[in-house]
Amino acid sequence: MKIRIYALLFAGTLIAVAGGCAKQDTRVDNFYGTSYDLAKQSQIANPQAGIQDGPALGMEGDVASRVIDRYRKGFDAPAAKTERYSVSAEGIEVVK
């Protein structure tokens, strides 16, 4: 009877260990390295893709200037005043 219990316990432990070693792939594992491979294939297809003599394409100068000015003015305004609250229960005090 003891041997049967030990055998079942051993078999259960063996199954638990084998199940713990099994690993299922996640979405990150499935697509790991995809962007690197795509960039590499793009460079192979067109090695001169990053070489341009003209200006960078994007926002026009006056629009970009206004955006940067508005961004910098956001730091000039003083920070909003926050209030502090404290709660005490059974000798424990929490300050927020």
C-alpha positions as YAML, in Angstrom:
chain: A
units: angstrom
residues:
- id: 1
  name: MET
  ca: [0.00, 0.00, 0.00]
- id: 2
  name: LYS
  ca: [2.85, 2.38, 0.89]
- id: 3
  name: ILE
  ca: [4.60, 1.63, -2.38]
- id: 4
  name: ARG
  ca: [1.46, 2.49, -4.34]
- id: 5
  name: ILE
  ca: [1.13, 5.85, -2.54]
- id: 6
  name: TYR
  ca: [4.80, 6.65, -3.15]
- id: 7
  name: ALA
  ca: [4.47, 5.64, -6.81]
- id: 8
  name: LEU
  ca: [1.43, 7.92, -7.26]
- id: 9
  name: LEU
  ca: [3.20, 10.74, -5.45]
- id: 10
  name: PHE
  ca: [6.29, 10.28, -7.63]
- id: 11
  name: ALA
  ca: [4.19, 10.15, -10.80]
- id: 12
  name: GLY
  ca: [2.30, 13.29, -9.78]
- id: 13
  name: THR
  ca: [5.54, 15.13, -9.05]
- id: 14
  name: LEU
  ca: [7.00, 14.00, -12.37]
- id: 15
  name: ILE
  ca: [3.93, 15.23, -14.27]
- id: 16
  name: ALA
  ca: [4.01, 18.57, -12.41]
- id: 17
  name: VAL
  ca: [7.70, 19.07, -13.20]
- id: 18
  name: ALA
  ca: [7.23, 18.12, -16.85]
- id: 19
  name: GLY
  ca: [4.23, 20.44, -17.14]
- id: 20
  name: GLY
  ca: [6.20, 23.29, -15.58]
- id: 21
  name: CYS
  ca: [8.95, 22.89, -18.14]
- id: 22
  name: ALA
  ca: [6.55, 23.19, -21.07]
- id: 23
  name: LYS
  ca: [6.61, 26.71, -22.51]
- id: 24
  name: GLN
  ca: [4.01, 28.29, -24.76]
- id: 25
  name: ASP
  ca: [5.10, 31.00, -27.16]
- id: 26
  name: THR
  ca: [3.70, 34.47, -26.61]
- id: 27
  name: ARG
  ca: [3.00, 37.06, -29.30]
- id: 28
  name: VAL
  ca: [6.33, 38.71, -28.51]
- id: 29
  name: ASP
  ca: [8.14, 35.41, -29.01]
- id: 30
  name: ASN
  ca: [6.36, 34.79, -32.31]
- id: 31
  name: PHE
  ca: [7.31, 38.17, -33.81]
- id: 32
  name: TYR
  ca: [10.68, 38.73, -32.12]
- id: 33
  name: GLY
  ca: [13.16, 40.17, -34.60]
- id: 34
  name: THR
  ca: [10.60, 40.90, -37.31]
- id: 35
  name: SER
  ca: [11.36, 44.63, -37.50]
- id: 36
  name: TYR
  ca: [15.09, 43.90, -37.74]
- id: 37
  name: ASP
  ca: [14.50, 41.47, -40.59]
- id: 38
  name: LEU
  ca: [12.23, 43.94, -42.40]
- id: 39
  name: ALA
  ca: [14.79, 46.75, -42.08]
- id: 40
  name: LYS
  ca: [17.54, 44.44, -43.34]
- id: 41
  name: GLN
  ca: [15.46, 43.35, -46.33]
- id: 42
  name: SER
  ca: [14.63, 46.99, -47.13]
- id: 43
  name: GLN
  ca: [18.31, 47.90, -47.16]
- id: 44
  name: ILE
  ca: [19.10, 44.97, -49.42]
- id: 45
  name: ALA
  ca: [16.31, 45.98, -51.83]
- id: 46
  name: ASN
  ca: [17.34, 49.67, -51.95]
- id: 47
  name: PRO
  ca: [20.76, 50.45, -50.46]
- id: 48
  name: GLN
  ca: [20.55, 54.15, -51.44]
- id: 49
  name: ALA
  ca: [17.24, 54.73, -49.60]
- id: 50
  name: GLY
  ca: [18.65, 56.92, -46.79]
- id: 51
  name: ILE
  ca: [20.89, 59.10, -48.92]
- id: 52
  name: GLN
  ca: [19.16, 62.34, -49.94]
- id: 53
  name: ASP
  ca: [20.57, 65.77, -50.82]
- id: 54
  name: GLY
  ca: [17.37, 67.77, -50.23]
- id: 55
  name: PRO
  ca: [15.85, 69.16, -47.04]
- id: 56
  name: ALA
  ca: [14.01, 66.91, -44.63]
- id: 57
  name: LEU
  ca: [10.33, 66.50, -45.40]
- id: 58
  name: GLY
  ca: [7.86, 67.31, -42.67]
- id: 59
  name: MET
  ca: [6.32, 70.42, -41.15]
- id: 60
  name: GLU
  ca: [6.99, 73.75, -42.78]
- id: 61
  name: GLY
  ca: [9.31, 76.10, -40.92]
- id: 62
  name: ASP
  ca: [6.74, 78.65, -39.70]
- id: 63
  name: VAL
  ca: [4.34, 75.93, -38.47]
- id: 64
  name: ALA
  ca: [7.13, 74.10, -36.67]
- id: 65
  name: SER
  ca: [8.29, 77.39, -35.11]
- id: 66
  name: ARG
  ca: [4.81, 78.07, -33.70]
- id: 67
  name: VAL
  ca: [4.56, 74.55, -32.31]
- id: 68
  name: ILE
  ca: [7.94, 74.86, -30.56]
- id: 69
  name: ASP
  ca: [7.03, 78.29, -29.13]
- id: 70
  name: ARG
  ca: [3.74, 76.98, -27.75]
- id: 71
  name: TYR
  ca: [5.58, 73.99, -26.24]
- id: 72
  name: ARG
  ca: [8.16, 76.23, -24.52]
- id: 73
  name: LYS
  ca: [5.49, 78.63, -23.18]
- id: 74
  name: GLY
  ca: [3.89, 75.68, -21.40]
- id: 75
  name: PHE
  ca: [6.87, 75.58, -19.04]
- id: 76
  name: ASP
  ca: [6.63, 79.29, -18.19]
- id: 77
  name: ALA
  ca: [3.27, 78.95, -16.43]
- id: 78
  name: PRO
  ca: [3.50, 78.08, -12.72]
- id: 79
  name: ALA
  ca: [2.51, 74.58, -11.72]
- id: 80
  name: ALA
  ca: [-1.01, 74.07, -10.44]
- id: 81
  name: LYS
  ca: [-1.29, 74.13, -6.64]
- id: 82
  name: THR
  ca: [-2.05, 70.77, -5.17]
- id: 83
  name: GLU
  ca: [-3.64, 70.20, -1.82]
- id: 84
  name: ARG
  ca: [-2.46, 67.67, 0.74]
- id: 85
  name: TYR
  ca: [-4.81, 65.41, 2.63]
- id: 86
  name: SER
  ca: [-4.05, 63.12, 5.52]
- id: 87
  name: VAL
  ca: [-6.12, 60.17, 6.67]
- id: 88
  name: SER
  ca: [-5.53, 58.50, 10.01]
- id: 89
  name: ALA
  ca: [-6.96, 55.11, 10.97]
- id: 90
  name: GLU
  ca: [-5.87, 52.98, 13.94]
- id: 91
  name: GLY
  ca: [-2.61, 54.86, 14.35]
- id: 92
  name: ILE
  ca: [-1.65, 54.66, 10.68]
- id: 93
  name: GLU
  ca: [-1.46, 57.99, 8.89]
- id: 94
  name: VAL
  ca: [-1.59, 58.32, 5.13]
- id: 95
  name: VAL
  ca: [-0.65, 61.67, 3.60]
- id: 96
  name: LYS
  ca: [-1.67, 62.45, 0.04]
...
